[in-house]
Amino acid sequence: MKRSDLVLAAAGGLLLAAAFVSGLAAAGARDDWRGTHAKVAPAALAGVSAFHAIALGRLAATARRARAVAKGLGLPDWLAAQAARNRRRATPFVAGGTAAILLAALSGSARGPWHAAASSFAVGFNAVAFLIESAAVVAHRRLLAEMNGQAAGAREGRGEPEPAPEAFA
């Protein structure tokens, strides 16, 4: 997984945790915490949604790339099928994580137990979703490394020159 993905996931998780903690403190009716929560919560919504969008975009792009490379070089069909399967398995967590934090944000106007419950669910679900999406991105990188290895073998058999080292990554 790229360092930028880890930084974005950590930032999203920290913003989500900060929004949750400031929301708990704001429930004690202290006005200074309500202001802090009102500033941190939209940043958490944007950060978490950005991480989910980037992860989904990366999974979709690598699935398309794997299909094109497998077709172009005559590699086995299971490589492209595995890339599509990884994307399909991670998509519900991307959508669910985004929906959970959006539901928590929308229920914030109620300031009652529903908002606390939705926020708790959003924190827990997004923690799991971050892990699953990160594992899917790592699986895609391994799959692309496998494709690089098989593509190099296919090129050697046809007498084609070797591409740059990071051509498919």
Secondary structure, DSSP 4 states (H G I P E B T S, - for coil): --HHHHHHHHHHHHHHHHHHHHHHHHTTT-HHHHHHHHHHHHHHHHHHHHHHHHHHHHHHHHHHHHHHHHHHHT--HHHHHHHHHHHHHHHHHHHHHHHHHHHHHHGGGT-SHHHHHHHHHHHHHHHHHHHHHHHHHHHHHHHHHHHHHHHHHHHHHHTPPP--TTS--
